[in-house]
Amino acid sequence: MNVITGIGLVSALGLDSSTSLAAARAGLSRSMTLRTVNAAREDFLAGSPVAGHSMACGLADGFVGRPKAMIIGRAALTDLVTTAPFGALGRVGLYVVLSDYFLIDETRGDDSLVTEPRPDESFGTIWRRATSGFVEELTGVGLLPSVSTQRLYYGGHAGIGEALLDAQADLASRRVDACVIGAIDSCVEPRVLRAAAHAALLKTEAEATGFLPGEGAAFFLLQREADSTDRPVRVAIDAVGTAKDESHSLAEAPPTGVGLAAALEQCLGSLGAEAHAEIGVVVSDLNGEERRALEWGYCLVRLQPRHPLGHARVWLPAMSFGETGCASGPIAVCTAVRGLDRGYAGTRRIVVVLSSESGQKTALCLSAN
């Protein structure tokens, strides 16, 4: 079994995990009119102001794209290293998820970083080229000692699932002694706001449903249970489930919950009846979008016969942090870890449920160790 032994997080609520998660637990929020776009322009949301959750203390203000991701990512890694010393860990693997910008490509959003037109390429392709070598640069300042494995992924909310499965495989084969897994994203940048507005996904005065954009980065430290006896934080990963839904978030057909239910079936199916009964909290990436709410409702109906979850309380990190893109995954994990470690979750097991706009789904079951 593998256990999470440390977390690091930066968000609109704070520049470390302790501040951010304590504020979120208290139900605090820090939304304000965004300065990243001229919301008064008549060609953008008919002049409606755009509210969102920008990084605390103005971290990375004035930056977009790769530079902003680098600044936010290093801040979250610094928090992790500070709270979970890496001195005797040996070989470390680093698994980083960046946004696949699915929404921009699907809505034909433009890119403020491209200096010449590239009609034959998607923004996702351009972004992948722009971020080549990102992980190497992220660790180039000596934040992590003995990094022997580096992997970069592109995804949405559920992108952390693939990274986690690879990390667990590397731990099982003893390729690495510890894994740092996380994601970095910003949904308050103009190109993302334009795409979200085009898809009618932003919550504004004119739209009752939709999300408030946010930004952040989160990482967690994963070790084999036998190697973590001296660690104060020990939250076990009981099971991981992943699936792919044929539909995506901008499809005309309504959601069916098939993919999300499949991921949860895979995750919960490996648990015994006693363990399933101990699940008291679901940490969900619901963010105000009507389609996500419908998908979760249909998913619960599909799960009811064998894996009912209707009794569990639902925690929604997006209410405090805003919509944080692919960083939603590790932020949800950090939220669950802190609740289990400090005991305020009031349960022994928590399920994390994640749904990407592209159709990728991930479900995790975590337990107090």
C-alpha positions as CSV (number, residue, x, y, z in Angstrom):
1,M,0.0,0.0,0.0
2,N,1.1,3.6,-0.7
3,V,0.6,6.5,1.6
4,I,0.5,10.3,1.2
5,T,3.0,11.8,3.7
6,G,3.0,15.5,2.8
7,I,1.1,18.2,0.9
8,G,1.9,21.6,-0.6
9,L,-0.6,24.1,-2.0
10,V,-0.9,27.7,-3.1
11,S,-4.2,29.3,-3.9
12,A,-6.3,32.4,-3.8
13,L,-6.7,31.8,0.0
14,G,-3.0,31.6,0.9
15,L,0.6,30.8,-0.2
16,D,0.8,27.6,1.8
17,S,-1.4,24.5,2.4
18,S,-2.0,25.3,6.1
19,T,-3.5,28.8,5.4
20,S,-5.3,27.7,2.3
21,L,-7.0,24.7,3.7
22,A,-7.8,26.2,7.1
23,A,-9.5,29.1,5.3
24,A,-11.4,26.7,3.0
25,R,-12.5,24.7,6.0
26,A,-13.9,27.9,7.6
27,G,-15.9,28.5,4.4
28,L,-13.9,31.5,3.4
29,S,-13.7,32.8,-0.1
30,R,-11.8,35.6,-1.8
31,S,-13.6,36.3,-5.1
32,M,-13.3,39.7,-6.7
33,T,-13.7,41.4,-10.0
34,L,-10.8,40.1,-12.1
35,R,-8.2,42.5,-13.5
36,T,-6.9,40.1,-16.0
37,V,-9.3,41.1,-18.7
38,N,-11.1,44.4,-19.6
39,A,-14.6,43.1,-18.6
40,A,-16.2,46.4,-19.6
41,R,-15.5,45.8,-23.3
42,E,-18.7,45.5,-25.2
43,D,-17.5,42.5,-27.2
44,F,-16.8,40.5,-24.0
45,L,-19.9,39.3,-22.1
46,A,-21.8,42.4,-23.1
47,G,-19.8,44.4,-20.6
48,S,-20.7,42.2,-17.6
49,P,-17.9,42.2,-14.9
50,V,-16.1,38.9,-14.4
51,A,-15.5,37.8,-10.8
52,G,-12.9,35.2,-9.8
53,H,-10.3,34.0,-7.4
54,S,-6.8,35.3,-8.2
55,M,-3.7,34.1,-6.4
56,A,-3.1,35.4,-2.9
57,C,-0.7,38.3,-2.4
58,G,-0.6,39.0,-6.1
59,L,1.6,36.0,-6.8
60,A,2.4,35.9,-10.5
61,D,0.4,39.0,-11.3
62,G,1.2,40.2,-14.8
63,F,2.3,36.8,-16.0
64,V,0.5,34.3,-18.2
65,G,1.2,30.9,-19.7
66,R,4.4,29.1,-18.9
67,P,6.0,31.8,-16.7
68,K,2.9,32.0,-14.5
69,A,2.7,28.2,-14.2
70,M,6.4,28.1,-13.2
71,I,6.0,30.8,-10.5
72,I,2.9,29.1,-9.0
73,G,4.3,25.6,-9.3
74,R,7.6,26.5,-7.5
75,A,5.6,28.2,-4.7
76,A,3.6,25.0,-4.2
77,L,6.7,22.8,-4.3
78,T,8.4,25.0,-1.8
79,D,5.5,24.6,0.6
80,L,5.7,20.8,0.2
81,V,9.4,20.7,0.8
82,T,9.1,23.0,3.8
83,T,6.4,20.9,5.5
84,A,7.7,17.5,4.5
85,P,11.5,17.4,4.5
86,F,13.1,15.4,1.7
87,G,16.5,14.7,3.4
88,A,16.4,10.9,3.5
89,L,14.0,10.1,0.7
90,G,16.6,8.8,-1.9
91,R,15.4,8.7,-5.5
92,V,12.4,11.0,-6.1
93,G,10.0,11.0,-9.0
94,L,8.2,14.1,-10.1
95,Y,4.9,13.9,-12.0
96,V,3.4,17.2,-13.1
97,V,0.1,17.8,-14.9
98,L,-0.5,20.9,-16.9
99,S,-3.8,22.0,-18.6
100,D,-4.6,20.4,-21.9
101,Y,-6.6,23.5,-22.8
102,F,-9.4,21.3,-24.2
103,L,-11.9,24.1,-23.7
104,I,-9.9,26.6,-25.8
105,D,-9.5,24.2,-28.7
106,E,-13.2,23.2,-28.6
107,T,-14.3,26.8,-28.7
108,R,-11.6,27.9,-31.1
109,G,-10.2,30.3,-28.5
110,D,-7.3,32.4,-29.4
111,D,-3.8,32.4,-27.8
112,S,-2.2,35.6,-26.6
113,L,1.2,34.1,-26.6
114,V,1.4,33.2,-30.3
115,T,3.1,35.8,-32.4
116,E,2.2,34.4,-35.8
117,P,-0.9,32.7,-37.0
118,R,-0.8,28.9,-37.0
119,P,-4.1,27.8,-38.6
120,D,-2.9,24.2,-39.0
121,E,-2.3,23.7,-35.2
122,S,-4.5,23.5,-32.2
123,F,-3.6,25.6,-29.1
124,G,-3.0,22.4,-27.3
125,T,-0.2,21.5,-29.7
126,I,1.3,25.0,-29.4
127,W,1.1,24.8,-25.6
128,R,2.8,21.4,-25.5
129,R,5.7,22.8,-27.6
130,A,5.9,25.9,-25.4
131,T,6.1,23.8,-22.2
132,S,8.7,21.2,-23.3
133,G,11.3,21.0,-20.6
134,F,8.9,22.4,-18.1
135,V,9.6,19.8,-15.4
136,E,13.3,20.1,-15.7
137,E,13.1,23.9,-15.3
138,L,10.7,23.5,-12.4
139,T,13.3,21.5,-10.4
140,G,16.3,23.4,-11.8
141,V,16.4,25.6,-8.7
142,G,17.3,22.7,-6.4
143,L,13.9,22.4,-4.7
144,L,13.9,18.6,-4.9
145,P,17.0,16.5,-4.2
146,S,17.8,13.4,-6.2
147,V,15.1,13.7,-8.8
148,S,15.6,10.5,-10.9
149,T,12.3,10.4,-12.8
150,Q,10.4,13.3,-14.4
151,R,7.1,13.0,-16.2
152,L,4.8,15.7,-17.7
153,Y,1.1,15.2,-18.5
154,Y,-1.6,17.3,-20.0
155,G,-5.2,17.0,-18.8
156,G,-8.1,18.4,-17.0
157,H,-9.6,17.8,-13.5
158,A,-9.0,14.0,-13.9
159,G,-5.5,14.3,-15.3
160,I,-4.0,13.5,-11.9
161,G,-5.3,9.9,-12.3
162,E,-2.8,8.9,-15.0
163,A,0.0,10.6,-13.1
164,L,-0.9,8.7,-9.9
165,L,-1.1,5.3,-11.6
166,D,2.4,5.9,-13.2
167,A,3.8,6.9,-9.8
168,Q,2.4,3.9,-8.1
169,A,3.8,1.6,-10.8
170,D,7.3,3.2,-10.3
171,L,7.0,2.7,-6.6
172,A,6.0,-0.9,-7.0
173,S,9.0,-1.6,-9.3
174,R,11.3,0.3,-7.0
175,R,12.3,2.7,-9.7
176,V,11.8,5.5,-7.2
177,D,11.7,5.7,-3.4
178,A,9.1,8.6,-3.3
179,C,6.9,10.4,-5.7
180,V,5.8,14.0,-5.9
181,I,2.6,14.4,-7.8
182,G,0.7,17.5,-8.6
183,A,-0.8,20.0,-11.1
184,I,-0.6,23.7,-11.9
185,D,-3.3,25.8,-13.7
186,S,-4.9,29.2,-14.0
187,C,-8.4,29.8,-15.3
188,V,-8.2,33.6,-14.8
189,E,-6.1,34.2,-17.9
190,P,-7.8,36.1,-20.7
191,R,-7.6,33.3,-23.2
192,V,-9.4,30.9,-20.8
193,L,-12.0,33.5,-19.8
194,R,-12.8,34.1,-23.5
195,A,-13.2,30.4,-24.2
196,A,-15.4,29.9,-21.1
197,A,-17.5,32.9,-22.0
198,H,-17.9,31.6,-25.5
199,A,-19.1,28.2,-24.1
200,A,-21.4,30.0,-21.5
201,L,-19.6,28.4,-18.6
202,L,-18.8,31.5,-16.6
203,K,-21.1,32.6,-13.7
204,T,-22.0,36.3,-14.2
205,E,-24.8,38.6,-13.4
206,A,-26.5,37.3,-16.6
207,E,-25.8,33.6,-16.0
208,A,-27.0,32.0,-12.8
209,T,-25.1,28.8,-13.4
210,G,-21.4,28.5,-14.2
211,F,-18.1,28.7,-12.5
212,L,-16.0,31.5,-10.9
213,P,-12.5,31.1,-12.4
214,G,-9.6,30.5,-10.0
215,E,-5.9,29.5,-10.1
216,G,-3.5,27.5,-8.0
217,A,-1.1,24.6,-7.7
218,A,-0.9,21.6,-5.4
219,F,1.5,18.7,-4.9
220,F,1.5,15.7,-2.6
221,L,4.2,13.3,-1.6
222,L,3.6,9.6,-2.1
223,Q,5.7,6.8,-0.5
224,R,5.5,3.1,0.2
225,E,3.8,2.4,3.5
226,A,6.9,0.5,4.8
227,D,9.1,3.6,4.1
228,S,6.9,6.1,5.8
229,T,7.0,5.1,9.5
230,D,8.7,8.3,10.6
231,R,6.3,10.6,8.8
232,P,3.7,12.5,10.8
233,V,1.2,12.6,7.9
234,R,0.1,9.1,6.7
235,V,-3.1,8.9,4.5
236,A,-3.4,5.7,2.5
237,I,-4.5,5.4,-1.1
238,D,-6.9,2.4,-1.0
239,A,-7.9,2.4,-4.6
240,V,-7.8,4.3,-7.9
241,G,-10.3,4.1,-10.8
242,T,-10.1,5.7,-14.2
243,A,-12.4,5.7,-17.2
244,K,-13.1,7.6,-20.4
245,D,-16.6,8.9,-21.3
246,E,-17.3,9.0,-25.0
247,S,-19.1,12.4,-24.4
248,H,-17.4,15.6,-23.4
249,S,-18.4,18.8,-21.6
250,L,-19.4,20.7,-24.7
251,A,-21.4,17.9,-26.4
252,E,-25.0,18.6,-27.4
253,A,-26.3,15.4,-25.9
254,P,-26.9,15.6,-22.1
255,P,-24.5,13.8,-19.8
256,T,-25.3,10.2,-18.7
257,G,-22.9,9.7,-15.9
258,V,-21.6,6.5,-17.5
259,G,-17.9,7.3,-17.5
260,L,-17.9,8.8,-13.9
261,A,-19.8,5.8,-12.7
262,A,-17.3,3.4,-14.4
263,A,-14.4,5.1,-12.6
264,L,-16.2,4.9,-9.3
265,E,-17.2,1.3,-9.9
266,Q,-13.5,0.4,-10.6
267,C,-12.4,2.3,-7.5
268,L,-15.1,1.1,-5.0
269,G,-15.3,-2.4,-6.5
270,S,-11.9,-3.2,-5.0
271,L,-13.1,-2.4,-1.5
272,G,-14.9,-4.7,0.9
273,A,-18.4,-4.0,2.2
274,E,-16.9,-2.9,5.6
275,A,-14.5,-0.4,3.9
276,H,-17.3,0.9,1.7
277,A,-19.5,1.6,4.7
278,E,-16.7,3.7,6.2
279,I,-16.9,6.3,3.4
280,G,-18.4,9.4,4.9
281,V,-17.2,12.2,2.6
282,V,-17.0,12.7,-1.1
283,V,-14.7,15.5,-2.3
284,S,-16.1,16.6,-5.7
285,D,-15.0,18.9,-8.4
286,L,-18.5,20.3,-8.9
287,N,-18.0,24.0,-9.7
288,G,-21.4,25.4,-10.5
289,E,-21.7,24.1,-14.1
290,E,-25.1,22.6,-14.7
291,R,-23.7,19.8,-16.8
292,R,-21.4,18.6,-14.0
293,A,-24.3,18.6,-11.6
294,L,-26.4,16.5,-14.0
295,E,-23.5,14.1,-14.5
296,W,-23.1,13.6,-10.8
297,G,-26.8,13.0,-10.3
298,Y,-27.0,10.3,-13.0
299,C,-23.8,8.8,-11.7
300,L,-25.3,8.4,-8.2
301,V,-28.3,6.7,-9.7
302,R,-26.1,4.2,-11.6
303,L,-24.1,3.5,-8.4
304,Q,-27.1,3.1,-6.1
305,P,-27.6,-0.7,-6.5
306,R,-24.0,-1.7,-5.6
307,H,-22.1,1.3,-4.3
308,P,-24.5,3.9,-2.8
309,L,-22.9,7.2,-2.0
310,G,-26.0,9.3,-1.3
311,H,-25.4,9.2,2.4
312,A,-21.9,10.8,2.2
313,R,-21.4,14.5,2.8
314,V,-20.0,16.4,-0.2
315,W,-17.1,18.8,0.0
316,L,-16.7,21.3,-2.8
317,P,-13.2,22.9,-3.0
318,A,-14.3,25.1,-5.9
319,M,-16.6,27.1,-3.5
320,S,-13.4,28.5,-1.8
321,F,-10.7,28.2,-4.5
322,G,-12.8,28.8,-7.7
323,E,-12.4,26.7,-10.8
324,T,-8.7,25.7,-10.8
325,G,-8.6,23.5,-14.0
326,C,-6.3,20.5,-13.8
327,A,-5.1,21.7,-10.4
328,S,-8.6,20.7,-9.1
329,G,-7.4,17.1,-8.8
330,P,-4.5,17.6,-6.4
331,I,-6.3,20.3,-4.5
332,A,-9.1,17.9,-3.9
333,V,-6.6,15.3,-2.7
334,C,-4.9,17.8,-0.4
335,T,-8.4,18.7,1.0
336,A,-9.1,15.1,1.7
337,V,-5.7,14.4,3.2
338,R,-5.9,17.4,5.6
339,G,-9.5,16.4,6.7
340,L,-8.4,12.8,7.5
341,D,-5.1,13.7,9.1
342,R,-6.6,16.3,11.4
343,G,-9.7,14.3,12.1
344,Y,-12.3,16.9,11.2
345,A,-13.6,14.8,8.3
346,G,-15.5,12.8,10.8
347,T,-14.9,9.6,8.8
348,R,-12.2,7.1,8.1
349,R,-12.5,7.1,4.4
350,I,-13.0,9.8,1.7
351,V,-13.7,9.4,-2.0
352,V,-12.3,12.0,-4.4
353,V,-14.3,12.3,-7.7
354,L,-12.9,14.1,-10.7
355,S,-14.3,14.7,-14.2
356,S,-12.4,16.3,-17.1
357,E,-14.0,18.4,-19.8
358,S,-12.5,16.0,-22.4
359,G,-14.4,13.0,-20.9
360,Q,-11.6,11.5,-18.7
361,K,-12.7,10.5,-15.2
362,T,-10.8,9.6,-12.0
363,A,-11.9,8.3,-8.6
364,L,-9.7,7.8,-5.6
365,C,-10.4,6.3,-2.2
366,L,-8.3,7.6,0.7
367,S,-8.2,6.4,4.3
368,A,-6.7,7.5,7.6
369,N,-3.7,5.3,8.3
